[in-house]
Amino acid sequence: MRKMSLGDIQSKLAANRSDVDYAVNVFRGKTKDQGWTMNRMKPRDPDEIKALNYLARSQYRKALKDGTIIYDKERRVLTIAKYIRS
């Protein structure tokens, strides 16, 4: 297996970043008349919905366990710990 250092990875990313940014900007510049939209055109597959729901629930439970999201039972409000005013 080939070993890469963090510097090698960052240099590869920096080399390709301008090409990717350009491609994204070209895609975003397309209009509905050209047949492109940022919205999803077809409904999601039931298996895809199930997988996305599972991922969202697992991330939510992990955030609750880690304390990054706090649930206030009295007010029935979710708050994000890093955005709480001190």
PyMOL Python script that loads the backbone (N, CA, C, O; Angstrom):
from pymol import cmd

cmd.read_pdbstr("""\
ATOM      1  N   MET A   1       0.828  -1.152   0.000  1.00  0.00           N
ATOM      2  CA  MET A   1       0.000   0.000   0.000  1.00  0.00           C
ATOM      3  C   MET A   1       0.895   1.244   0.000  1.00  0.00           C
ATOM      4  O   MET A   1       1.935   1.279   0.657  1.00  0.00           O
ATOM      5  N   ARG A   2       0.471   2.252  -0.743  1.00  0.00           N
ATOM      6  CA  ARG A   2       1.244   3.479  -0.845  1.00  0.00           C
ATOM      7  C   ARG A   2       0.940   4.381   0.341  1.00  0.00           C
ATOM      8  O   ARG A   2      -0.223   4.557   0.702  1.00  0.00           O
ATOM      9  N   LYS A   3       1.960   4.948   0.943  1.00  0.00           N
ATOM     10  CA  LYS A   3       1.771   5.845   2.079  1.00  0.00           C
ATOM     11  C   LYS A   3       1.899   7.280   1.602  1.00  0.00           C
ATOM     12  O   LYS A   3       2.764   7.609   0.791  1.00  0.00           O
ATOM     13  N   MET A   4       1.019   8.130   2.121  1.00  0.00           N
ATOM     14  CA  MET A   4       1.041   9.548   1.774  1.00  0.00           C
ATOM     15  C   MET A   4       1.041  10.358   3.068  1.00  0.00           C
ATOM     16  O   MET A   4       0.413   9.984   4.058  1.00  0.00           O
ATOM     17  N   SER A   5       1.746  11.449   3.031  1.00  0.00           N
ATOM     18  CA  SER A   5       1.735  12.336   4.195  1.00  0.00           C
ATOM     19  C   SER A   5       0.608  13.350   4.029  1.00  0.00           C
ATOM     20  O   SER A   5       0.020  13.466   2.954  1.00  0.00           O
ATOM     21  N   LEU A   6       0.317  14.073   5.087  1.00  0.00           N
ATOM     22  CA  LEU A   6      -0.732  15.083   5.036  1.00  0.00           C
ATOM     23  C   LEU A   6      -0.374  16.175   4.042  1.00  0.00           C
ATOM     24  O   LEU A   6      -1.250  16.703   3.358  1.00  0.00           O
ATOM     25  N   GLY A   7       0.883  16.512   3.958  1.00  0.00           N
ATOM     26  CA  GLY A   7       1.325  17.527   2.993  1.00  0.00           C
ATOM     27  C   GLY A   7       1.072  17.102   1.550  1.00  0.00           C
ATOM     28  O   GLY A   7       0.681  17.921   0.719  1.00  0.00           O
ATOM     29  N   ASP A   8       1.296  15.807   1.248  1.00  0.00           N
ATOM     30  CA  ASP A   8       1.029  15.289  -0.094  1.00  0.00           C
ATOM     31  C   ASP A   8      -0.454  15.382  -0.434  1.00  0.00           C
ATOM     32  O   ASP A   8      -0.826  15.759  -1.545  1.00  0.00           O
ATOM     33  N   ILE A   9      -1.288  15.036   0.528  1.00  0.00           N
ATOM     34  CA  ILE A   9      -2.735  15.088   0.307  1.00  0.00           C
ATOM     35  C   ILE A   9      -3.185  16.524   0.077  1.00  0.00           C
ATOM     36  O   ILE A   9      -3.977  16.789  -0.827  1.00  0.00           O
ATOM     37  N   GLN A  10      -2.688  17.446   0.885  1.00  0.00           N
ATOM     38  CA  GLN A  10      -3.074  18.851   0.738  1.00  0.00           C
ATOM     39  C   GLN A  10      -2.603  19.431  -0.582  1.00  0.00           C
ATOM     40  O   GLN A  10      -3.312  20.239  -1.182  1.00  0.00           O
ATOM     41  N   SER A  11      -1.437  19.044  -1.046  1.00  0.00           N
ATOM     42  CA  SER A  11      -0.953  19.554  -2.333  1.00  0.00           C
ATOM     43  C   SER A  11      -1.780  19.013  -3.492  1.00  0.00           C
ATOM     44  O   SER A  11      -2.040  19.734  -4.456  1.00  0.00           O
ATOM     45  N   LYS A  12      -2.201  17.736  -3.409  1.00  0.00           N
ATOM     46  CA  LYS A  12      -3.070  17.177  -4.451  1.00  0.00           C
ATOM     47  C   LYS A  12      -4.413  17.892  -4.481  1.00  0.00           C
ATOM     48  O   LYS A  12      -4.937  18.194  -5.554  1.00  0.00           O
ATOM     49  N   LEU A  13      -4.968  18.162  -3.306  1.00  0.00           N
ATOM     50  CA  LEU A  13      -6.234  18.890  -3.236  1.00  0.00           C
ATOM     51  C   LEU A  13      -6.100  20.302  -3.803  1.00  0.00           C
ATOM     52  O   LEU A  13      -6.969  20.765  -4.541  1.00  0.00           O
ATOM     53  N   ALA A  14      -5.012  20.980  -3.456  1.00  0.00           N
ATOM     54  CA  ALA A  14      -4.797  22.343  -3.946  1.00  0.00           C
ATOM     55  C   ALA A  14      -4.636  22.361  -5.458  1.00  0.00           C
ATOM     56  O   ALA A  14      -5.080  23.305  -6.112  1.00  0.00           O
ATOM     57  N   ALA A  15      -4.009  21.334  -6.024  1.00  0.00           N
ATOM     58  CA  ALA A  15      -3.798  21.284  -7.472  1.00  0.00           C
ATOM     59  C   ALA A  15      -5.116  21.123  -8.224  1.00  0.00           C
ATOM     60  O   ALA A  15      -5.271  21.673  -9.314  1.00  0.00           O
ATOM     61  N   ASN A  16      -6.069  20.378  -7.658  1.00  0.00           N
ATOM     62  CA  ASN A  16      -7.334  20.120  -8.355  1.00  0.00           C
ATOM     63  C   ASN A  16      -8.451  21.076  -7.953  1.00  0.00           C
ATOM     64  O   ASN A  16      -9.518  21.068  -8.567  1.00  0.00           O
ATOM     65  N   ARG A  17      -8.226  21.888  -6.945  1.00  0.00           N
ATOM     66  CA  ARG A  17      -9.296  22.731  -6.410  1.00  0.00           C
ATOM     67  C   ARG A  17      -9.856  23.704  -7.447  1.00  0.00           C
ATOM     68  O   ARG A  17     -11.073  23.871  -7.523  1.00  0.00           O
ATOM     69  N   SER A  18      -9.006  24.351  -8.245  1.00  0.00           N
ATOM     70  CA  SER A  18      -9.492  25.344  -9.201  1.00  0.00           C
ATOM     71  C   SER A  18     -10.356  24.687 -10.277  1.00  0.00           C
ATOM     72  O   SER A  18     -11.350  25.275 -10.704  1.00  0.00           O
ATOM     73  N   ASP A  19     -10.000  23.487 -10.720  1.00  0.00           N
ATOM     74  CA  ASP A  19     -10.800  22.782 -11.724  1.00  0.00           C
ATOM     75  C   ASP A  19     -12.175  22.429 -11.172  1.00  0.00           C
ATOM     76  O   ASP A  19     -13.181  22.562 -11.870  1.00  0.00           O
ATOM     77  N   VAL A  20     -12.219  21.984  -9.934  1.00  0.00           N
ATOM     78  CA  VAL A  20     -13.495  21.605  -9.319  1.00  0.00           C
ATOM     79  C   VAL A  20     -14.358  22.833  -9.107  1.00  0.00           C
ATOM     80  O   VAL A  20     -15.556  22.801  -9.388  1.00  0.00           O
ATOM     81  N   ASP A  21     -13.767  23.924  -8.612  1.00  0.00           N
ATOM     82  CA  ASP A  21     -14.524  25.156  -8.401  1.00  0.00           C
ATOM     83  C   ASP A  21     -15.105  25.663  -9.714  1.00  0.00           C
ATOM     84  O   ASP A  21     -16.251  26.110  -9.756  1.00  0.00           O
ATOM     85  N   TYR A  22     -14.327  25.597 -10.777  1.00  0.00           N
ATOM     86  CA  TYR A  22     -14.806  26.038 -12.082  1.00  0.00           C
ATOM     87  C   TYR A  22     -15.980  25.179 -12.554  1.00  0.00           C
ATOM     88  O   TYR A  22     -16.974  25.708 -13.050  1.00  0.00           O
ATOM     89  N   ALA A  23     -15.870  23.862 -12.402  1.00  0.00           N
ATOM     90  CA  ALA A  23     -16.942  22.965 -12.833  1.00  0.00           C
ATOM     91  C   ALA A  23     -18.221  23.217 -12.042  1.00  0.00           C
ATOM     92  O   ALA A  23     -19.314  23.183 -12.607  1.00  0.00           O
ATOM     93  N   VAL A  24     -18.097  23.466 -10.750  1.00  0.00           N
ATOM     94  CA  VAL A  24     -19.280  23.743  -9.921  1.00  0.00           C
ATOM     95  C   VAL A  24     -19.929  25.047 -10.348  1.00  0.00           C
ATOM     96  O   VAL A  24     -21.154  25.126 -10.445  1.00  0.00           O
ATOM     97  N   ASN A  25     -19.125  26.069 -10.604  1.00  0.00           N
ATOM     98  CA  ASN A  25     -19.680  27.356 -11.028  1.00  0.00           C
ATOM     99  C   ASN A  25     -20.348  27.272 -12.388  1.00  0.00           C
ATOM    100  O   ASN A  25     -21.364  27.928 -12.615  1.00  0.00           O
ATOM    101  N   VAL A  26     -19.799  26.480 -13.295  1.00  0.00           N
ATOM    102  CA  VAL A  26     -20.432  26.291 -14.607  1.00  0.00           C
ATOM    103  C   VAL A  26     -21.776  25.589 -14.439  1.00  0.00           C
ATOM    104  O   VAL A  26     -22.755  25.963 -15.084  1.00  0.00           O
ATOM    105  N   PHE A  27     -21.827  24.580 -13.582  1.00  0.00           N
ATOM    106  CA  PHE A  27     -23.075  23.859 -13.354  1.00  0.00           C
ATOM    107  C   PHE A  27     -24.126  24.779 -12.743  1.00  0.00           C
ATOM    108  O   PHE A  27     -25.286  24.753 -13.152  1.00  0.00           O
ATOM    109  N   ARG A  28     -23.728  25.591 -11.767  1.00  0.00           N
ATOM    110  CA  ARG A  28     -24.682  26.491 -11.120  1.00  0.00           C
ATOM    111  C   ARG A  28     -25.174  27.573 -12.064  1.00  0.00           C
ATOM    112  O   ARG A  28     -26.265  28.112 -11.876  1.00  0.00           O
ATOM    113  N   GLY A  29     -24.381  27.897 -13.076  1.00  0.00           N
ATOM    114  CA  GLY A  29     -24.761  28.929 -14.029  1.00  0.00           C
ATOM    115  C   GLY A  29     -25.802  28.472 -15.030  1.00  0.00           C
ATOM    116  O   GLY A  29     -26.404  29.299 -15.715  1.00  0.00           O
ATOM    117  N   LYS A  30     -26.023  27.182 -15.128  1.00  0.00           N
ATOM    118  CA  LYS A  30     -27.005  26.663 -16.091  1.00  0.00           C
ATOM    119  C   LYS A  30     -28.414  27.037 -15.644  1.00  0.00           C
ATOM    120  O   LYS A  30     -28.684  27.156 -14.449  1.00  0.00           O
ATOM    121  N   THR A  31     -29.300  27.218 -16.602  1.00  0.00           N
ATOM    122  CA  THR A  31     -30.662  27.651 -16.292  1.00  0.00           C
ATOM    123  C   THR A  31     -31.649  26.515 -16.476  1.00  0.00           C
ATOM    124  O   THR A  31     -31.299  25.442 -16.968  1.00  0.00           O
ATOM    125  N   LYS A  32     -32.892  26.767 -16.073  1.00  0.00           N
ATOM    126  CA  LYS A  32     -33.947  25.773 -16.266  1.00  0.00           C
ATOM    127  C   LYS A  32     -34.209  25.539 -17.748  1.00  0.00           C
ATOM    128  O   LYS A  32     -34.570  24.433 -18.152  1.00  0.00           O
ATOM    129  N   ASP A  33     -34.027  26.582 -18.561  1.00  0.00           N
ATOM    130  CA  ASP A  33     -34.230  26.435 -20.008  1.00  0.00           C
ATOM    131  C   ASP A  33     -33.240  25.456 -20.617  1.00  0.00           C
ATOM    132  O   ASP A  33     -33.533  24.813 -21.625  1.00  0.00           O
ATOM    133  N   GLN A  34     -32.070  25.344 -20.005  1.00  0.00           N
ATOM    134  CA  GLN A  34     -31.059  24.404 -20.482  1.00  0.00           C
ATOM    135  C   GLN A  34     -31.264  23.011 -19.896  1.00  0.00           C
ATOM    136  O   GLN A  34     -30.510  22.087 -20.198  1.00  0.00           O
ATOM    137  N   GLY A  35     -32.293  22.866 -19.052  1.00  0.00           N
ATOM    138  CA  GLY A  35     -32.618  21.556 -18.517  1.00  0.00           C
ATOM    139  C   GLY A  35     -31.942  21.231 -17.200  1.00  0.00           C
ATOM    140  O   GLY A  35     -31.905  20.068 -16.798  1.00  0.00           O
ATOM    141  N   TRP A  36     -31.398  22.252 -16.510  1.00  0.00           N
ATOM    142  CA  TRP A  36     -30.706  22.001 -15.244  1.00  0.00           C
ATOM    143  C   TRP A  36     -31.369  22.769 -14.128  1.00  0.00           C
ATOM    144  O   TRP A  36     -31.695  23.946 -14.280  1.00  0.00           O
ATOM    145  N   THR A  37     -31.567  22.106 -13.009  1.00  0.00           N
ATOM    146  CA  THR A  37     -32.019  22.779 -11.799  1.00  0.00           C
ATOM    147  C   THR A  37     -31.251  22.191 -10.623  1.00  0.00           C
ATOM    148  O   THR A  37     -30.688  21.100 -10.712  1.00  0.00           O
ATOM    149  N   MET A  38     -31.240  22.927  -9.529  1.00  0.00           N
ATOM    150  CA  MET A  38     -30.574  22.435  -8.333  1.00  0.00           C
ATOM    151  C   MET A  38     -31.506  21.512  -7.546  1.00  0.00           C
ATOM    152  O   MET A  38     -31.076  20.846  -6.604  1.00  0.00           O
ATOM    153  N   ASN A  39     -32.772  21.476  -7.932  1.00  0.00           N
ATOM    154  CA  ASN A  39     -33.752  20.651  -7.224  1.00  0.00           C
ATOM    155  C   ASN A  39     -33.754  19.225  -7.753  1.00  0.00           C
ATOM    156  O   ASN A  39     -33.345  18.964  -8.884  1.00  0.00           O
ATOM    157  N   ARG A  40     -34.207  18.337  -6.939  1.00  0.00           N
ATOM    158  CA  ARG A  40     -34.318  16.935  -7.311  1.00  0.00           C
ATOM    159  C   ARG A  40     -35.565  16.758  -8.168  1.00  0.00           C
ATOM    160  O   ARG A  40     -36.640  17.241  -7.812  1.00  0.00           O
ATOM    161  N   MET A  41     -35.426  16.069  -9.294  1.00  0.00           N
ATOM    162  CA  MET A  41     -36.539  15.957 -10.234  1.00  0.00           C
ATOM    163  C   MET A  41     -37.410  14.730  -9.967  1.00  0.00           C
ATOM    164  O   MET A  41     -38.610  14.768 -10.238  1.00  0.00           O
ATOM    165  N   LYS A  42     -36.853  13.669  -9.456  1.00  0.00           N
ATOM    166  CA  LYS A  42     -37.639  12.460  -9.219  1.00  0.00           C
ATOM    167  C   LYS A  42     -37.686  12.154  -7.734  1.00  0.00           C
ATOM    168  O   LYS A  42     -36.780  12.546  -6.997  1.00  0.00           O
ATOM    169  N   PRO A  43     -38.710  11.470  -7.284  1.00  0.00           N
ATOM    170  CA  PRO A  43     -38.781  11.156  -5.852  1.00  0.00           C
ATOM    171  C   PRO A  43     -37.691  10.162  -5.449  1.00  0.00           C
ATOM    172  O   PRO A  43     -37.194   9.389  -6.267  1.00  0.00           O
ATOM    173  N   ARG A  44     -37.342  10.207  -4.183  1.00  0.00           N
ATOM    174  CA  ARG A  44     -36.319   9.292  -3.686  1.00  0.00           C
ATOM    175  C   ARG A  44     -36.855   7.865  -3.604  1.00  0.00           C
ATOM    176  O   ARG A  44     -38.046   7.644  -3.385  1.00  0.00           O
ATOM    177  N   ASP A  45     -35.969   6.924  -3.780  1.00  0.00           N
ATOM    178  CA  ASP A  45     -36.291   5.513  -3.651  1.00  0.00           C
ATOM    179  C   ASP A  45     -36.571   5.218  -2.170  1.00  0.00           C
ATOM    180  O   ASP A  45     -35.908   5.790  -1.305  1.00  0.00           O
ATOM    181  N   PRO A  46     -37.531   4.345  -1.858  1.00  0.00           N
ATOM    182  CA  PRO A  46     -37.817   4.039  -0.444  1.00  0.00           C
ATOM    183  C   PRO A  46     -36.602   3.554   0.346  1.00  0.00           C
ATOM    184  O   PRO A  46     -36.464   3.880   1.525  1.00  0.00           O
ATOM    185  N   ASP A  47     -35.726   2.785  -0.287  1.00  0.00           N
ATOM    186  CA  ASP A  47     -34.513   2.330   0.403  1.00  0.00           C
ATOM    187  C   ASP A  47     -33.576   3.500   0.702  1.00  0.00           C
ATOM    188  O   ASP A  47     -32.924   3.533   1.745  1.00  0.00           O
ATOM    189  N   GLU A  48     -33.517   4.459  -0.226  1.00  0.00           N
ATOM    190  CA  GLU A  48     -32.682   5.634  -0.017  1.00  0.00           C
ATOM    191  C   GLU A  48     -33.233   6.473   1.140  1.00  0.00           C
ATOM    192  O   GLU A  48     -32.464   6.989   1.951  1.00  0.00           O
ATOM    193  N   ILE A  49     -34.548   6.610   1.220  1.00  0.00           N
ATOM    194  CA  ILE A  49     -35.187   7.338   2.315  1.00  0.00           C
ATOM    195  C   ILE A  49     -34.853   6.669   3.645  1.00  0.00           C
ATOM    196  O   ILE A  49     -34.504   7.335   4.620  1.00  0.00           O
ATOM    197  N   LYS A  50     -34.963   5.356   3.667  1.00  0.00           N
ATOM    198  CA  LYS A  50     -34.675   4.600   4.880  1.00  0.00           C
ATOM    199  C   LYS A  50     -33.225   4.797   5.324  1.00  0.00           C
ATOM    200  O   LYS A  50     -32.955   4.993   6.508  1.00  0.00           O
ATOM    201  N   ALA A  51     -32.300   4.743   4.373  1.00  0.00           N
ATOM    202  CA  ALA A  51     -30.875   4.916   4.685  1.00  0.00           C
ATOM    203  C   ALA A  51     -30.590   6.328   5.183  1.00  0.00           C
ATOM    204  O   ALA A  51     -29.845   6.503   6.147  1.00  0.00           O
ATOM    205  N   LEU A  52     -31.174   7.337   4.538  1.00  0.00           N
ATOM    206  CA  LEU A  52     -30.951   8.719   4.965  1.00  0.00           C
ATOM    207  C   LEU A  52     -31.543   8.984   6.341  1.00  0.00           C
ATOM    208  O   LEU A  52     -30.950   9.697   7.150  1.00  0.00           O
ATOM    209  N   ASN A  53     -32.718   8.409   6.608  1.00  0.00           N
ATOM    210  CA  ASN A  53     -33.321   8.558   7.938  1.00  0.00           C
ATOM    211  C   ASN A  53     -32.446   7.909   9.006  1.00  0.00           C
ATOM    212  O   ASN A  53     -32.265   8.471  10.087  1.00  0.00           O
ATOM    213  N   TYR A  54     -31.904   6.729   8.709  1.00  0.00           N
ATOM    214  CA  TYR A  54     -31.030   6.038   9.652  1.00  0.00           C
ATOM    215  C   TYR A  54     -29.795   6.881   9.954  1.00  0.00           C
ATOM    216  O   TYR A  54     -29.403   7.018  11.113  1.00  0.00           O
ATOM    217  N   LEU A  55     -29.174   7.452   8.904  1.00  0.00           N
ATOM    218  CA  LEU A  55     -27.987   8.281   9.097  1.00  0.00           C
ATOM    219  C   LEU A  55     -28.300   9.520   9.936  1.00  0.00           C
ATOM    220  O   LEU A  55     -27.535   9.885  10.828  1.00  0.00           O
ATOM    221  N   ALA A  56     -29.425  10.159   9.641  1.00  0.00           N
ATOM    222  CA  ALA A  56     -29.801  11.363  10.382  1.00  0.00           C
ATOM    223  C   ALA A  56     -30.054  11.050  11.852  1.00  0.00           C
ATOM    224  O   ALA A  56     -29.611  11.789  12.731  1.00  0.00           O
ATOM    225  N   ARG A  57     -30.767   9.954  12.120  1.00  0.00           N
ATOM    226  CA  ARG A  57     -31.041   9.577  13.507  1.00  0.00           C
ATOM    227  C   ARG A  57     -29.759   9.231  14.248  1.00  0.00           C
ATOM    228  O   ARG A  57     -29.592   9.610  15.408  1.00  0.00           O
ATOM    229  N   SER A  58     -28.857   8.517  13.593  1.00  0.00           N
ATOM    230  CA  SER A  58     -27.616   8.130  14.273  1.00  0.00           C
ATOM    231  C   SER A  58     -26.750   9.353  14.563  1.00  0.00           C
ATOM    232  O   SER A  58     -26.133   9.423  15.626  1.00  0.00           O
ATOM    233  N   GLN A  59     -26.687  10.322  13.640  1.00  0.00           N
ATOM    234  CA  GLN A  59     -25.922  11.542  13.884  1.00  0.00           C
ATOM    235  C   GLN A  59     -26.553  12.355  15.010  1.00  0.00           C
ATOM    236  O   GLN A  59     -25.841  12.935  15.829  1.00  0.00           O
ATOM    237  N   TYR A  60     -27.889  12.403  15.057  1.00  0.00           N
ATOM    238  CA  TYR A  60     -28.605  13.130  16.108  1.00  0.00           C
ATOM    239  C   TYR A  60     -28.337  12.495  17.477  1.00  0.00           C
ATOM    240  O   TYR A  60     -28.048  13.202  18.443  1.00  0.00           O
ATOM    241  N   ARG A  61     -28.431  11.183  17.560  1.00  0.00           N
ATOM    242  CA  ARG A  61     -28.192  10.500  18.836  1.00  0.00           C
ATOM    243  C   ARG A  61     -26.752  10.676  19.301  1.00  0.00           C
ATOM    244  O   ARG A  61     -26.499  10.851  20.493  1.00  0.00           O
ATOM    245  N   LYS A  62     -25.809  10.629  18.364  1.00  0.00           N
ATOM    246  CA  LYS A  62     -24.402  10.818  18.709  1.00  0.00           C
ATOM    247  C   LYS A  62     -24.175  12.235  19.219  1.00  0.00           C
ATOM    248  O   LYS A  62     -23.428  12.432  20.177  1.00  0.00           O
ATOM    249  N   ALA A  63     -24.808  13.224  18.592  1.00  0.00           N
ATOM    250  CA  ALA A  63     -24.659  14.609  19.029  1.00  0.00           C
ATOM    251  C   ALA A  63     -25.260  14.817  20.414  1.00  0.00           C
ATOM    252  O   ALA A  63     -24.708  15.565  21.221  1.00  0.00           O
ATOM    253  N   LEU A  64     -26.379  14.169  20.697  1.00  0.00           N
ATOM    254  CA  LEU A  64     -26.964  14.255  22.034  1.00  0.00           C
ATOM    255  C   LEU A  64     -26.031  13.631  23.074  1.00  0.00           C
ATOM    256  O   LEU A  64     -25.841  14.178  24.161  1.00  0.00           O
ATOM    257  N   LYS A  65     -25.457  12.488  22.727  1.00  0.00           N
ATOM    258  CA  LYS A  65     -24.566  11.784  23.654  1.00  0.00           C
ATOM    259  C   LYS A  65     -23.294  12.595  23.910  1.00  0.00           C
ATOM    260  O   LYS A  65     -22.808  12.654  25.039  1.00  0.00           O
ATOM    261  N   ASP A  66     -22.755  13.224  22.848  1.00  0.00           N
ATOM    262  CA  ASP A  66     -21.533  14.014  22.979  1.00  0.00           C
ATOM    263  C   ASP A  66     -21.768  15.361  23.661  1.00  0.00           C
ATOM    264  O   ASP A  66     -20.830  15.981  24.163  1.00  0.00           O
ATOM    265  N   GLY A  67     -23.013  15.806  23.676  1.00  0.00           N
ATOM    266  CA  GLY A  67     -23.321  17.089  24.299  1.00  0.00           C
ATOM    267  C   GLY A  67     -23.267  18.267  23.347  1.00  0.00           C
ATOM    268  O   GLY A  67     -23.353  19.414  23.787  1.00  0.00           O
ATOM    269  N   THR A  68     -23.125  18.014  22.050  1.00  0.00           N
ATOM    270  CA  THR A  68     -23.114  19.120  21.092  1.00  0.00           C
ATOM    271  C   THR A  68     -24.519  19.649  20.843  1.00  0.00           C
ATOM    272  O   THR A  68     -24.682  20.805  20.452  1.00  0.00           O
ATOM    273  N   ILE A  69     -25.534  18.824  21.064  1.00  0.00           N
ATOM    274  CA  ILE A  69     -26.929  19.245  21.020  1.00  0.00           C
ATOM    275  C   ILE A  69     -27.517  18.985  22.403  1.00  0.00           C
ATOM    276  O   ILE A  69     -27.338  17.913  22.981  1.00  0.00           O
ATOM    277  N   ILE A  70     -28.224  19.991  22.920  1.00  0.00           N
ATOM    278  CA  ILE A  70     -28.810  19.888  24.250  1.00  0.00           C
ATOM    279  C   ILE A  70     -30.322  20.003  24.117  1.00  0.00           C
ATOM    280  O   ILE A  70     -30.826  20.918  23.467  1.00  0.00           O
ATOM    281  N   TYR A  71     -31.047  19.071  24.736  1.00  0.00           N
ATOM    282  CA  TYR A  71     -32.512  19.104  24.716  1.00  0.00           C
ATOM    283  C   TYR A  71     -33.011  19.594  26.066  1.00  0.00           C
ATOM    284  O   TYR A  71     -32.718  18.998  27.102  1.00  0.00           O
ATOM    285  N   ASP A  72     -33.768  20.686  26.045  1.00  0.00           N
ATOM    286  CA  ASP A  72     -34.349  21.243  27.262  1.00  0.00           C
ATOM    287  C   ASP A  72     -35.774  20.711  27.380  1.00  0.00           C
ATOM    288  O   ASP A  72     -36.660  21.127  26.633  1.00  0.00           O
ATOM    289  N   LYS A  73     -35.994  19.786  28.323  1.00  0.00           N
ATOM    290  CA  LYS A  73     -37.311  19.147  28.472  1.00  0.00           C
ATOM    291  C   LYS A  73     -38.376  20.138  28.912  1.00  0.00           C
ATOM    292  O   LYS A  73     -39.536  20.029  28.513  1.00  0.00           O
ATOM    293  N   GLU A  74     -37.987  21.100  29.728  1.00  0.00           N
ATOM    294  CA  GLU A  74     -38.961  22.052  30.250  1.00  0.00           C
ATOM    295  C   GLU A  74     -39.538  22.930  29.137  1.00  0.00           C
ATOM    296  O   GLU A  74     -40.750  23.133  29.056  1.00  0.00           O
ATOM    297  N   ARG A  75     -38.646  23.451  28.276  1.00  0.00           N
ATOM    298  CA  ARG A  75     -39.111  24.311  27.174  1.00  0.00           C
ATOM    299  C   ARG A  75     -39.367  23.533  25.887  1.00  0.00           C
ATOM    300  O   ARG A  75     -39.930  24.073  24.935  1.00  0.00           O
ATOM    301  N   ARG A  76     -38.956  22.265  25.856  1.00  0.00           N
ATOM    302  CA  ARG A  76     -39.078  21.403  24.672  1.00  0.00           C
ATOM    303  C   ARG A  76     -38.373  22.021  23.467  1.00  0.00           C
ATOM    304  O   ARG A  76     -38.945  22.189  22.391  1.00  0.00           O
ATOM    305  N   VAL A  77     -37.078  22.356  23.705  1.00  0.00           N
ATOM    306  CA  VAL A  77     -36.280  23.041  22.694  1.00  0.00           C
ATOM    307  C   VAL A  77     -34.935  22.341  22.553  1.00  0.00           C
ATOM    308  O   VAL A  77     -34.329  21.927  23.542  1.00  0.00           O
ATOM    309  N   LEU A  78     -34.478  22.213  21.311  1.00  0.00           N
ATOM    310  CA  LEU A  78     -33.126  21.727  21.035  1.00  0.00           C
ATOM    311  C   LEU A  78     -32.221  22.940  20.855  1.00  0.00           C
ATOM    312  O   LEU A  78     -32.585  23.888  20.160  1.00  0.00           O
ATOM    313  N   THR A  79     -31.049  22.916  21.475  1.00  0.00           N
ATOM    314  CA  THR A  79     -30.071  23.978  21.272  1.00  0.00           C
ATOM    315  C   THR A  79     -28.739  23.351  20.924  1.00  0.00           C
ATOM    316  O   THR A  79     -28.407  22.255  21.377  1.00  0.00           O
ATOM    317  N   ILE A  80     -27.987  24.068  20.111  1.00  0.00           N
ATOM    318  CA  ILE A  80     -26.661  23.623  19.713  1.00  0.00           C
ATOM    319  C   ILE A  80     -25.676  24.282  20.659  1.00  0.00           C
ATOM    320  O   ILE A  80     -25.661  25.506  20.785  1.00  0.00           O
ATOM    321  N   ALA A  81     -24.857  23.489  21.321  1.00  0.00           N
ATOM    322  CA  ALA A  81     -23.997  23.957  22.403  1.00  0.00           C
ATOM    323  C   ALA A  81     -23.061  25.090  21.968  1.00  0.00           C
ATOM    324  O   ALA A  81     -22.853  26.034  22.729  1.00  0.00           O
ATOM    325  N   LYS A  82     -22.501  25.014  20.777  1.00  0.00           N
ATOM    326  CA  LYS A  82     -21.516  26.036  20.393  1.00  0.00           C
ATOM    327  C   LYS A  82     -22.152  27.376  20.051  1.00  0.00           C
ATOM    328  O   LYS A  82     -21.442  28.373  19.915  1.00  0.00           O
ATOM    329  N   TYR A  83     -23.487  27.423  19.909  1.00  0.00           N
ATOM    330  CA  TYR A  83     -24.156  28.684  19.596  1.00  0.00           C
ATOM    331  C   TYR A  83     -24.884  29.286  20.791  1.00  0.00           C
ATOM    332  O   TYR A  83     -25.612  30.267  20.639  1.00  0.00           O
ATOM    333  N   ILE A  84     -24.699  28.717  21.968  1.00  0.00           N
ATOM    334  CA  ILE A  84     -25.331  29.266  23.172  1.00  0.00           C
ATOM    335  C   ILE A  84     -24.549  30.503  23.594  1.00  0.00           C
ATOM    336  O   ILE A  84     -23.321  30.483  23.670  1.00  0.00           O
ATOM    337  N   ARG A  85     -25.284  31.581  23.866  1.00  0.00           N
ATOM    338  CA  ARG A  85     -24.643  32.817  24.318  1.00  0.00           C
ATOM    339  C   ARG A  85     -24.176  32.659  25.756  1.00  0.00           C
ATOM    340  O   ARG A  85     -24.865  32.074  26.592  1.00  0.00           O
ATOM    341  N   SER A  86     -23.007  33.185  26.022  1.00  0.00           N
ATOM    342  CA  SER A  86     -22.456  33.075  27.371  1.00  0.00           C
ATOM    343  C   SER A  86     -22.815  34.280  28.202  1.00  0.00           C
ATOM    344  O   SER A  86     -22.434  34.361  29.370  1.00  0.00           O
TER     345      SER A  86
END
""", "prot")
cmd.dss("prot")
cmd.show_as("cartoon", "prot")
cmd.util.cbc("prot")
cmd.orient("prot")
